Amino acid sequence: MQAAKDSFYMALRQRLAALNPARTMVIDGVTVPAIVVRENMEPRLDEVQTGAFYVDFGDILIAESTRPMLGVDCHIWYASEGSGGTGVDRGRALAEMDVELLRICDPPHAEMLDYSQTPAADLGAAIFWTVLDMANPPADVSIQKQQWNSGLARVERYAALRIYFFLPEVTA
């Protein structure tokens, strides 16, 4: 399960870095591509930044088949306050992030790698995911939506998709 989540995150992170190298954020003094998995971060509100993609993983599903296929819901939150401190272009900035998210989610597949070791090991499997649903968050979805740390007006967006994968074959 963790390999699938890590592989999804790393695929999107690498794609974002290639698509828009300027979309970065600072975490603990280090500049990184502006996409993070919140369950992997320390729970500090001061690190939540607009202009970044925040990923939360949700429910796990098991599909009946000859080989167990799993799915995991993925929720992505992002927001913009615009540039220049006035916020008058925050809608345009959010639309730019919409396009970036759509582009980094395509193609909707990636190799599954084990990132618990360096270098990451190929697990001989792949992950794939659904098209993004960029509607309002459903009432029954529990998202760890943190408070944004700015008093400026902002616009925000929610997107969801489902990641599918087979458990890697275990060899004895």
HELIX and SHEET records of a PDB file:
HELIX    1   1 GLN A    2  LEU A   19  1                                  18    
HELIX    2   2 ARG A   38  ASN A   40  5                                   3    
HELIX    3   3 LEU A   45  GLU A   47  5                                   3    
HELIX    4   4 ARG A   90  ILE A  104  1                                  15    
SHEET    1   A 2 THR A  24  ILE A  27  0                                        
SHEET    2   A 2 VAL A  30  PRO A  33 -1                                        
SHEET    1   B 6 ILE A  35  VAL A  37  0                                        
SHEET    2   B 6 PHE A  53  ALA A  63  1                                        
SHEET    3   B 6 MET A  69  SER A  80 -1                                        
SHEET    4   B 6 VAL A 155  PHE A 166 -1                                        
SHEET    5   B 6 ALA A 121  TRP A 129 -1                                        
SHEET    6   B 6 HIS A 109  ASP A 114 -1                                        
END                                                                             
